Amino acid sequence: AIACADPVATLRAPRAALAQALVNLVRNGLAAADAGTVSIAASAAGCVARFEVRDLGAGMSSDVLARAGEPFFSTREAGGGMGLGVFLSRAVAERLGGRLSLDSEPGRGTRAVLEVLRDPSAGSRA
């Protein structure tokens, strides 16, 4: 459940942190799609702002998906990344009263959904 005093149409969040979380997800999508198509959608419902980043890359196996978001876990070759992007994006989402979820299937790409409270000081997830 979400408690929200005033569900207004604005988003109050640290701009740099939220932008970096989204940049991390887009970079991962571009790497997975070999710089191909990555789509980004934003929406709001009630007290939650939702950002969806989808790529049409190779997707992840269930084993890789289970580890995605672990600090320093990466499927890229050495020097291709530190394995902190998803971890940091998840940390930002949680700090803002939200969550990050990943949905992926081999051969079908990956969808990352970042949800945050529009005003983290107005309520919290229970």
C-alpha positions, 0 to 999 in steps of 0.5 A: 500500500502507498500512503500519499498526502497529496497526489499532485502531478509533480515529482520531487526527487534528487534530480542527479540521482534519479537521472543517473539511475535512468542513465545506468538502465539506458546504458545497459539497454544500449549495451545489450542491444548492441547500440540498437533500439532502447525505448523509455516511457514515463507515467504517473499514477497516484503517488508513484512515478514509473519509468520503463526502459526496454531493449530488444537485446539478447535478454538474460537467462534466469540465472543471470537475471537472478544475479542482476543488481548484485554489486560488481556482477557484470556480463560484460567483458573485462573493462566493459563496466564495473557491475554497479549500474543496476545495483545503484539504480535499485538503491536510488529507487529504494531511497525514494520509496520505490523499487526497481524490477527487471523482466527478461527472457533470452531472445526477447530483450529486457524491461527495467521498471523504476518506480519512485514516490512522487514526493518521498517525504509524503508517504511510504510503501508498506 
